[in-house]
Amino acid sequence: MSAGPTIEKLLAASPYSLPQTEKRQILTERTRELTRHHYERCDVYRNLLDRIFGGSKALQFDALEDAPFLPVSLFKTQDLRSVDPAAVVKTLTSSGTTGQAVSRIHLDAGTAHLQTRTLVKIMQHFLGVERRPMVFLDHSNVVRDRRSSSARAAGILGMLPFGRQPFYALREDMSLDVEGLQEYLEKTRGQSPIFFGFTYIVWQYFVEELEGLGKRLSLPDAVLLHSGGWKKLEALKVSPAEFRARLSAAAGIETVINFYGMVEQVGSVYFENPLHFLQASIYSDIIVRDTNTLEPLPPGRAGLIQVVSALPESYPGHSLLTEDVGVVEGCDNPATGMNGQYFRILGRLAKADLRGCSDTFQKPLPRPA
């Protein structure tokens, strides 16, 4: 799919520059383009739209809320691809425990390029254009296989271009290399390092490890980017506020930016704004739907989050119903210096409720030949 004028409009603008009304108009047009593109090129997607959304009628919609969507869990059971297998340059997989099915996301060169371009623009908004020392709160073996990547590996590989002199602070057994980290920080003193890790790993293997060792780092000029794993912290009764406070006490890091994203929509990430809410960029948006009826809900009402992205061209991942519950908190707020919607994640929908709202999608479909 060659880049058209709609996506170029988005790529030409700064990531938080467009008011919500203008952004929604462009994103709706782009979603229509992608829906038709995938309907014509992906057998499984076409079968689903024919069965659930009325076939070709689903290609005509005026509001983003009326665009067809797929449950994100479908990528665990179906091979969803809109390009020839020979065009796939990388297959990403979601994280999962042993025995769990994982999502498989097929990227061609064009989609990978779009994801990189948008991610660069979003990252530079928060971190600036200068590359800084990068500390990964993980171990280096996670990224060995460059063609097939787990969610952790995809996150690390996605961050690599935004830093320099990468240092992996954990050993393969997940123990913290305190001495190695201190040596690295001494060598890069005064250069405002970036720390990156998945939330539960940052908590368990960095914050709690430093606390257990009685060590304290002083990194007031550092930035921590983290994502995922809140379910494990919720089980431990660790709130985002406590996470930030104890991280500051253990490592002296004051600038902490959480972000929300998924392997099914790499590049369409939602970074935390100054009010500690997740902010939608111009390349993506969310719709909140009632957990029983799936009807769209207004701001302030909690429901299932649907994520819409302008980027996926090699697979039909542009409009997905997640298993996360959230609420839109505001839009185009001058206090944030950023246009667009911002929202909170409240947690994961209970499995019983999830089955009730997505039974329609669960009947097996024939896999493409």
N, C-alpha and C positions, 0 to 999 in steps of 0.2 A: 504493500500500500504506500504509494508515494505521498509525501507530506503535502497537504493541501493548504488553502488560505486560512482555514479555521484554526488549525494547530499552529500555524505560523503567527497568527494574531496573539495567541497565548505566549508563544516563545519569545515574541518581540517585547513583551511587557515585563515589568518587574513583578516578582512573585506575589506581592500583596498590594499591588497598585490599583486594581480595578474594583470599583464599588460592586457590591453583591448583585445588583440588578443587571449591570452590564456583563459581569462575569457569567451569570446564569444563562444569559441569552447566547453567548458564545459557546459555553459548555453544552447547552442543549443541542445546538446545531452539530457540534462535534460528536455528541453521543448518538445522534441520528446517523451520522456518517459511519461510525463504528458498528452500530447495530446492523445496518445493511451489509457492511463489509463482512462481518462474521456470519451473518445469516446465509450469505452466498458462498462462503468458503469452509464452514465447519458443519459437518453433518449432524453431530450431536447437538450443537447449538440450534440448528434449524429444526430438528425434531422436537426439541423442548419448546421453542417458540410456537411451533405449529400446534403442539398439544396443550400448552398452558396459556399462551397469550394470543391465540387467534391467528397464528401464521403471519402472513404478510401485513395484516392489519397492525401488528406490533411495530412495524417499521415507521408508522406515521403517528407522531405524538408532538404536541405543542409545548408541553411542560415536562421538565426533567422528572417530576414525580410520576409521570405516566410511562416512562421508559421501562421496557422489560428488564428484569434482573434475575440473576441466578444465586442460589445459596452458595456461599463460599465453600461449604463442605463438599460440593459436587466435584471439586478438583481432586478430592481423595478417591473418588470411585470412577471417574470418567476421564478419558484422554481427550482433552479439549485443546485443539490446535487448528489454526486457520492458515497454516503455511505447509508446504511440502516438508517432510522430515529432513531432507537434505539442506533446507534453509535454516534449520535450528542450529544456533551457535552455542547455546547454553541451556541446560535444564536445571531450574532451581527447585529445591524441595523444602517444604515447611519443616519446622521442628516437630518432634514427636518422640514419645518414649518407645522403648522396644516393643514391637508387636502392633503399634498403632499405624494406621494408614496415614500416608503423608500426601500433601498436595504436590503435583508435578506441573511446573509452569515452564512452557517452552518459549524461548526468546529467539527471535531472528535478529539480524544485525540492526535493522531499522528500529525495532522496539527497544533494543538495548541502548541504542544511541539516544533515543528520545528520553529514556529514563535517566541516562547520564546527564544530558543537558539540563533537565529540570532539577535534578538533585544538586547539581553545581550551583544553580541560581538560588535555590533555597538555602543551601549551606553557606554560601557567601553572604547572604542577608544576615545570618546570625554570627558568622565567624570572621567575616572580612575576606579579602582576596589573598592575603599573605598566608602561605603555608607555614604551619607551626609544628613543633615536635608533637608526635602522636603516641600516646600510651594506650595500648589495648588491654583491657582487663579480661584477658583470656589467654589461651596458649596458642602457639604458632601452628601446631599440627591441624587445627581446625580448618585451615585454608589450603591444605595441600592439593586437593583435587580441584583444579580450576574449571573443569567442564561441568561437573555435577556438584552443586553447592547446597549445603544446608542453610537454614535461615541464619544461623550464627555466622557461618562463613560468608554468606551473601552480605550481611551487615558489615563485617570487617572489610571485605573487598570493596564494598561501596564507599567506605570511609577512607581507604588508603590514599586516594588522590588528593585529599584535603589536608594531609599532614606530610611530614617528612621525618626521616630517621625513626621509623616505627620501632616501638619496644613492646614486647609481650610480657606483661607483668606476672603472669601465672605460669607455673611449670605444667607439664603434661598431667601430673596427678592433681592439678587444681590448687596446689599450694602457692602461696604468695612469695615471690622472689623479692623480699624486702631489700636485701643488700643490692641486688641488681637494679632495682627501681631507684634507690637512693643515689647510686652511682650515675644512672642516666639523668636524673633530675639535676644533679650537680653539674654534669657536662652541659646541660641545656639551660642553666640558670638564667633567669631574666627573659626567657623567650615565650612565656605564656603558653604552657603546654595544653593540649587537648586530650582529655581522657574519654574513652569510649568503651561501653560494655552493656550487656543485657542486665536489666534491673536486678533480677534475683542473684546473678553472678556478682555484680557490684556489691550487693548487700552481704551475701554470705562469704565471699572469698576475698573481699577487700575491706569493707567497713568492719564487719565482725572480726575478721582476722587481725586487723590493726588494733581493735579494742582488746582482743584476747592476748595479744603480744605486749600490750601496754605501750605501743608505738604511736606517735603523733607526727604527721607531716604538716608542713606549713606551705600551702599552695594557694595563696589568696588571688593570684593572677591566672589560675588554671580554670578551664571550663570542662564540666562533665556532661557528655551527651549519653543518654541511656534510654532503653526502650524494652518493653515486654516483661513478662514475668511477674506482673502485679498480683496475679492470682495466688502465687506462692507467698508473697508478702502479706496479702490480706489474711491468709490462713494463720500467719504469725502475728496478726493485729498490728502490722506496721503501716502507718499512714504515709502519704507523700510528704506531709510536714515533718514527721519524725525521721523519714529517710533523709531529707535535706539537712535537718538539724544534726543528726548523728554523723552524717558524712562530713559536715563542716567541722564538727568536734574532732573527728578522727584524722581528717586530711587537710583541713583548712580551706576546702574548696567551697566558694560562696556562689559561683555561677553554675547552676544545675539546670539543664534543659532536658525535659522528658519529651519523647516523641512517639507518635502512634503510627504504625504502618504494618504492612503484611507482605509476605513473599508473593501473594497473588496480585499485588499492585505496587511493585517496587518502583520508586521514583515519586509516587504520590504519597508523600509523608506529611504528617501533621505535627508541627513543632509547637512546643509550649510558648505561649505569648507572655508578656510581662505580668499579666493577671493570673498566671498559672493555669490557663485554659489552653486546650489544643486548638490551633488556628489552621483553617483551611487555606491553601494557596489557590492561585488562579487555575492550576492544572487539575484540581480535584475538588470534590465537595461531598457533603454528607446529607442524607435524608433520614429522618427518624420516623419509624413506622410502629404502629400499634402491634403489640406482641400477639394479639388474637386475630385481628382483622387484616393486618398489614397495611392499613390505611395510613397515609402520611399524617404526622402530628405537628402542631405548631411549636415554636420555641417555648421552653419551659416544661414541656411534657416529655417524660421518659419513655423510651421504647427501643426497639431494635435499630441498630445503625446500618444503613445502606451506604456503601462508598461508591462514588462515581469518579472515574479517572479518564482523562483525555489521552492516555498513553498507550494502552495495550492494543497492538495491531496484529501480533502473531498468535494471539489466543483471545477468546472472548471473556476477558476479565475486566471490562470497562464499567460494568454495573453489577455490584455484588452485594447480597444481603449477608451481613456478618452474624456472628453468634454473640456479639457484644451489645450490651445495653448502655445507652447514653442519653444525654439531653443537650440541646442547643441552648447556650447561655447568652448569646448576643451576636451582634453583627456590625461591621463597619464602625468600630468604636475608636474615636480619636485618641483615647487614653492609651491604646496599644500601638498607635502609629501604623496599624495594619488594617486593610480592608478585608472583608469576607467574614464568614461565620466562624464562631469559636464555640467549643463544646467540652463536655466532661464525659469520661467513661465511668460508668457506675459499676460495671462488673460483667460477668458472663451469664447468659441466660441458662437457666436450669435445663438439663438434657430433656426432661419430660416435656417442658414447655416448648423446647426447640422442635421435638418431633411433632408436636401438635400443630405448629405453625408452618411446617415445611413438608408435611406428608405428601403433598402433591408432587414433589420433585423426586420422591424416593423410589418410584417404580423403575426397574432396570431398563436401560436403553441399550440398543445394539451399539457396540463399539465400531468405529469406522474401520474398513479393511486396510 
